[in-house]
Amino acid sequence: MKKRLTYIDLFAGCGGLSLGLNRSGWKGLFAIEKSSHAFQTLEYNLTEVVKHFSWPKWFPKQAHDINAVIKDYSKELKKLQGKVTLIAGGPPCQGFSIAGQRNEKDERNNLINSYIEFVSLVKPKFIFFENVKGFTMEFKNNKQIGKKYSQIVTDKLTEEGYHVYGQLINFGDYGIPQKRTRFILVGIRKDIKQSSIEKAKSFFSLIETRKFGFLEEKKLCVKPTIEDALSDLISDNIFVETPDRKGYKSGHYKETSSRYQKFVREQTHINDIPNSHSFAKHSQKVINRLSYVQSVSTECKSISEELKKQIGISTQVLVPLQPKEQSPTVTSHPDDMIHYCEPRILTVRECARLQSFPDWFIFKGKYTTGGKLRKMEVPRYTQVGNAIPPLFGEQAGLVLKHLLNG
């Protein structure tokens, strides 16, 4: 008889990791996500389209703050002990992000303690924790100066009774057309038979060696390029009204030209309008500026300060994408990257392609937001930029199953 593999997704975002775990045979109990925008996307895709979560009657199916959940439902969470195989996900990472200002005093950093408290209440067999590369860096101004953020979490989980091991992984080595290095930590409860730190460590060697067979079975290459991911979404100046964004234009599908495109387009049709494939309204001045950057750039990295000054922009990052390379990390800022062959930024759907979301996955809520609202709202671009690529989540889910059963 097969063991029922159940998990809870914390800080679930729009559901990238949950989609991967679903595809690898796990069953979701419920997910916790504070943003109503991101939760709307998760609920639609993973409870309505894919009946993935069983969702207990005592827990309202809506957006939740993890601290409120701990405060209001601690008794119910304790009753889940022995019934939850895995807790997955990682707290928001802005305070640790190298791409941002890496503010050690960012209040969101305290969500690490909420994560530990939730684990302590539920006591799952396994833990799968993901965070940004900057999570492995040392405190410089904090009272814990010289100590790595990741080591603090490792120490606390060890105190809670887990063998834990963490390592940096580049998702771009696992069939995803994007260089995206993240800190992954795997924990196994110490009282489980055959549990050991070596078993936690083996997750990383197993996912590395098994990726080849996994990707070959799906007819995917290990390192797909930007062109592999996006060439069927170019506009060619042929537009249609965006169905869910008044006053904006979208493009039609072109014929597929790579196995990756066929993979993400399963369950869609050539006559469909790609969801969230709404083009930005660039002025002619911006179009000219982006065209110039494309004409003088041959590297898939942020342009020089000299070139920024020359064209009159002050943005921190501006990367002209190159068709035969993998993209840099997809972030919540749509203005960070220029399309590889058209003078425009990427659409939400194109960013989702670089994150390995299938095209049937529908994003909900606003496309963008700005100003003070950036701290409160999670529009579509941000949902995509914050997500764990589903294709990596699926591979992680299969290896975790192996460790549990092996």
C-alpha positions in Angstrom: 0.0 0.0 0.0 1.4 3.4 -1.0 1.9 6.0 1.7 -0.3 9.1 1.3 2.1 12.0 0.7 0.6 15.1 2.1 2.1 18.6 2.5 1.3 22.2 3.4 2.6 25.0 1.3 3.8 28.0 3.4 4.2 31.5 1.7 2.8 29.7 -1.3 2.6 32.7 -3.7 0.7 31.9 -6.9 1.4 28.2 -6.6 4.5 27.4 -8.6 5.9 24.9 -6.1 2.5 23.4 -5.4 2.0 22.8 -9.1 5.3 21.0 -9.2 4.4 18.9 -6.2 1.1 18.1 -7.7 2.7 16.8 -10.9 5.1 14.6 -8.8 2.3 12.9 -6.9 1.9 14.9 -3.7 -1.4 15.9 -2.2 -1.8 19.4 -0.8 -3.7 19.8 2.5 -3.8 23.6 2.3 -1.7 26.6 1.4 -0.9 29.8 3.3 -0.4 33.0 1.3 -0.9 36.5 2.6 -1.5 38.3 -0.7 -5.1 38.1 -2.0 -3.9 38.6 -5.6 -1.5 35.7 -5.5 -3.9 33.5 -3.6 -6.6 34.2 -6.2 -4.2 32.7 -8.8 -3.4 29.7 -6.7 -7.0 29.1 -5.8 -8.2 29.2 -9.4 -5.5 26.9 -10.8 -4.9 24.5 -7.9 -8.4 24.1 -6.4 -10.7 24.8 -9.3 -8.8 23.6 -12.4 -6.7 21.0 -10.6 -8.4 19.6 -7.6 -5.2 19.5 -5.7 -5.9 20.7 -2.1 -8.2 18.8 0.3 -8.5 21.9 2.5 -9.8 21.2 6.0 -13.3 22.5 7.0 -11.9 24.5 9.9 -9.6 26.6 7.7 -11.2 29.3 5.5 -10.2 29.0 1.9 -8.8 32.6 1.5 -5.6 34.6 1.9 -4.0 34.3 5.3 -1.1 35.8 7.2 0.9 33.1 8.8 1.1 34.8 12.2 -2.7 35.0 12.3 -2.9 31.4 11.4 -0.6 30.4 14.3 -2.5 32.6 16.7 -6.0 31.5 15.7 -5.5 27.9 14.7 -2.7 26.5 16.9 -4.9 23.7 18.3 -5.9 22.6 14.9 -2.3 22.7 13.7 -1.1 20.5 16.6 -3.8 17.9 15.7 -2.1 17.6 12.3 1.0 16.0 13.9 1.6 12.6 12.4 -0.7 13.5 9.4 1.6 15.8 7.4 4.5 14.4 5.4 6.0 17.7 4.3 6.1 21.4 4.9 7.2 23.2 1.8 8.0 26.8 0.8 10.1 29.6 2.2 9.4 33.1 3.7 9.5 36.3 1.6 13.1 37.1 0.8 13.3 40.8 0.1 15.4 41.5 3.2 18.0 38.9 2.0 17.9 39.6 -1.7 21.1 40.6 -3.5 18.9 42.1 -6.3 17.4 44.5 -3.7 18.9 46.6 -0.9 19.5 43.6 1.4 18.1 45.3 4.4 18.9 43.2 7.5 16.2 45.2 9.5 13.5 44.4 7.0 10.5 43.2 9.1 9.8 40.4 6.6 13.1 38.7 7.8 11.2 37.9 11.1 8.9 35.6 9.1 11.7 33.1 9.5 10.7 32.8 13.2 7.0 32.3 12.1 8.1 29.5 9.8 10.0 27.7 12.6 7.0 28.1 14.9 4.7 26.6 12.3 7.1 23.6 11.8 7.2 23.2 15.6 3.4 23.0 15.8 2.8 20.6 12.9 6.1 18.5 13.1 6.1 17.2 9.6 8.4 14.3 8.6 10.2 16.4 5.9 10.9 20.1 5.3 11.7 21.6 1.9 12.8 25.2 2.3 13.7 27.7 -0.5 15.1 31.2 -0.4 17.3 33.6 -2.3 21.0 33.2 -2.8 21.6 36.1 -0.4 20.2 33.9 2.4 23.7 32.3 2.6 25.5 35.6 3.2 26.6 36.8 6.6 25.1 39.5 8.8 27.2 42.7 8.7 25.3 45.1 11.0 23.1 42.8 13.1 24.0 41.6 16.6 24.7 38.2 15.0 27.4 39.8 12.8 29.5 37.2 11.0 26.8 34.5 11.1 25.0 33.4 8.0 21.3 33.7 7.8 21.1 30.1 6.5 23.0 28.9 9.5 20.6 30.5 12.0 17.7 28.6 10.3 19.7 25.4 10.2 20.5 25.7 14.0 16.9 26.4 14.9 15.5 23.5 12.9 18.1 21.2 14.4 16.9 22.3 17.9 13.4 21.4 16.7 14.5 17.8 16.0 15.5 17.8 12.3 18.6 16.7 10.4 19.0 19.5 7.9 21.3 20.3 5.0 21.3 23.3 2.7 22.9 24.0 -0.7 22.7 26.5 -3.5 21.1 25.3 -6.7 20.9 26.9 -10.1 17.5 26.1 -11.6 18.9 26.8 -15.0 20.7 23.4 -14.8 17.3 21.6 -14.5 15.5 22.2 -17.8 14.5 25.9 -17.1 15.6 28.6 -19.5 16.7 30.9 -16.7 19.8 31.3 -14.5 18.2 31.4 -11.1 20.3 30.4 -8.1 18.4 29.7 -4.9 19.2 28.3 -1.5 17.5 25.0 -0.9 17.3 23.3 2.5 16.0 19.8 3.2 15.1 18.6 6.7 14.2 15.2 7.9 12.8 14.6 11.4 15.4 12.8 13.5 13.0 10.1 14.9 12.2 8.8 11.5 13.7 5.3 10.8 17.0 5.6 8.8 16.9 9.4 9.2 20.3 11.0 9.1 22.1 14.1 7.9 23.6 12.1 5.1 20.0 11.3 3.9 19.2 15.0 3.9 22.4 15.7 1.9 21.6 13.0 -0.6 18.7 15.0 -1.9 21.2 17.2 -3.8 23.1 14.4 -5.4 19.9 12.6 -6.3 18.2 15.6 -7.9 21.4 16.2 -9.9 21.8 12.7 -11.2 18.1 12.1 -11.8 17.5 15.2 -13.8 18.8 13.7 -17.0 16.3 10.8 -17.1 13.5 13.1 -15.9 14.1 15.6 -18.7 14.7 13.0 -21.3 11.4 11.4 -20.5 9.7 14.8 -21.2 11.9 15.3 -24.3 13.3 18.5 -22.7 17.0 19.6 -22.8 18.9 20.4 -19.7 19.5 24.1 -20.6 16.9 25.5 -22.9 17.5 29.0 -24.3 15.4 32.1 -24.3 14.5 31.6 -27.9 13.5 28.0 -27.1 11.0 29.4 -24.6 9.7 32.5 -26.4 9.9 32.4 -30.1 6.3 31.4 -30.6 5.1 34.5 -28.7 6.7 37.2 -30.8 4.1 39.8 -31.9 5.2 40.5 -35.6 3.1 43.6 -35.2 -0.1 41.5 -35.4 -2.3 42.3 -32.4 -5.6 41.4 -30.8 -7.4 43.1 -27.9 -6.2 41.7 -24.5 -9.3 39.9 -23.2 -8.7 40.9 -19.5 -6.9 44.2 -19.9 -8.9 47.0 -21.5 -7.1 49.2 -23.9 -4.1 46.8 -24.3 -3.0 44.5 -27.1 -1.9 40.9 -27.1 -0.4 38.6 -29.7 -1.5 35.3 -31.2 0.4 32.0 -30.9 2.9 31.2 -33.6 3.8 27.6 -34.6 6.0 25.9 -32.0 9.7 25.6 -32.9 11.0 23.8 -29.8 10.1 20.9 -27.6 10.0 23.3 -24.6 7.2 25.3 -26.4 5.3 22.1 -27.0 5.7 21.1 -23.4 4.4 24.4 -21.9 1.6 24.6 -24.5 0.1 21.2 -23.8 -3.7 21.7 -23.3 -3.7 24.9 -25.3 -4.7 25.5 -29.0 -3.2 27.5 -31.8 -6.3 29.7 -31.9 -6.2 30.6 -28.2 -5.0 34.0 -27.1 -2.2 33.4 -24.6 -3.2 34.3 -21.1 -1.4 37.4 -19.6 0.4 38.0 -22.9 -0.4 41.8 -22.9 2.2 44.1 -24.4 3.3 47.3 -22.7 2.4 50.6 -24.1 5.8 52.0 -25.0 6.2 55.5 -26.3 8.2 56.0 -29.6 11.0 57.5 -27.5 11.2 54.3 -25.4 11.0 52.1 -28.4 13.9 54.0 -30.0 15.9 53.7 -26.8 15.3 49.9 -26.5 16.1 49.4 -30.2 19.4 51.2 -29.8 20.3 49.1 -26.7 19.6 45.9 -28.7 21.7 47.2 -31.7 24.8 47.8 -29.5 24.5 44.9 -27.1 25.7 41.3 -27.5 25.8 40.1 -23.9 22.9 38.8 -21.8 23.8 41.0 -18.8 22.9 44.5 -17.5 24.2 47.3 -19.7 27.0 49.5 -18.5 26.6 52.7 -16.5 28.1 54.6 -19.4 25.4 53.3 -21.8 22.6 54.0 -19.2 23.9 57.6 -19.1 24.1 57.8 -22.8 20.5 56.9 -23.4 19.2 58.7 -20.3 17.9 56.0 -18.0 18.5 55.6 -14.2 17.2 52.1 -13.8 19.4 49.8 -11.7 19.2 46.8 -14.1 18.5 46.6 -17.8 19.3 43.4 -19.6 19.0 43.0 -23.4 18.2 39.3 -23.8 20.1 37.1 -26.2 18.2 34.4 -28.1 20.8 31.6 -27.7 21.4 32.1 -23.9 19.4 31.5 -20.7 17.8 34.6 -19.2 19.0 36.1 -15.9 16.8 35.7 -12.9 13.2 36.8 -13.5 12.2 39.4 -10.9 9.1 41.3 -10.0 10.3 44.3 -12.1 9.1 44.0 -15.7 11.4 46.8 -16.9 14.6 44.8 -16.0 14.8 42.9 -19.4 14.4 43.8 -23.1 13.0 41.2 -25.4 15.6 39.5 -27.6 14.2 40.5 -31.0 11.5 43.1 -30.4 12.0 46.6 -28.8 9.8 46.0 -25.7 9.8 44.5 -22.2 8.5 41.0 -21.7 4.9 40.2 -21.1 3.7 38.3 -18.0 3.3 35.1 -20.1 6.8 35.4 -21.4 8.2 35.7 -17.8 6.1 32.7 -16.9 7.6 30.8 -19.8 11.1 31.5 -18.4 9.8 30.2 -15.0 8.4 27.0 -16.7 4.7 27.7 -16.0 2.5 25.9 -18.5 0.4 28.1 -20.6 -2.9 26.7 -19.2 -1.9 28.3 -15.9 -4.0 31.5 -15.6 -2.7 34.5 -13.7 -5.2 36.6 -11.8 -5.3 40.2 -10.5 -3.6 43.4 -11.7 -0.8 43.2 -14.2 1.4 45.8 -12.5 1.4 48.2 -9.5 3.6 51.0 -8.3 4.6 53.5 -5.7 3.6 52.6 -2.1 1.3 49.9 -3.4 4.3 47.8 -4.2 4.6 46.9 -0.5 1.0 45.7 -0.3 0.0 44.3 -3.7 1.3 41.3 -5.6 0.3 41.8 -9.3 0.9 39.2 -12.0 4.5 40.2 -12.8 5.4 39.9 -9.1 3.6 36.6 -8.7 5.7 35.2 -11.5 9.0 36.7 -10.3 8.5 35.4 -6.7 7.6 31.8 -7.8 9.5 28.6 -7.6 9.6 27.1 -11.2 7.1 24.3 -11.3 9.4 22.1 -13.4 12.0 22.2 -10.6 9.3 21.7 -8.0 8.3 18.5 -9.8 11.8 17.2 -9.8 12.2 18.1 -6.1 8.9 16.3 -5.3 10.0 13.1 -7.0 13.3 13.1 -5.1 11.6 13.8 -1.7 9.3 10.8 -2.4 12.3 8.6 -3.1 13.9 9.7 0.2 10.7 9.0 2.1 10.2 5.6 0.6 13.8 4.5 0.0 
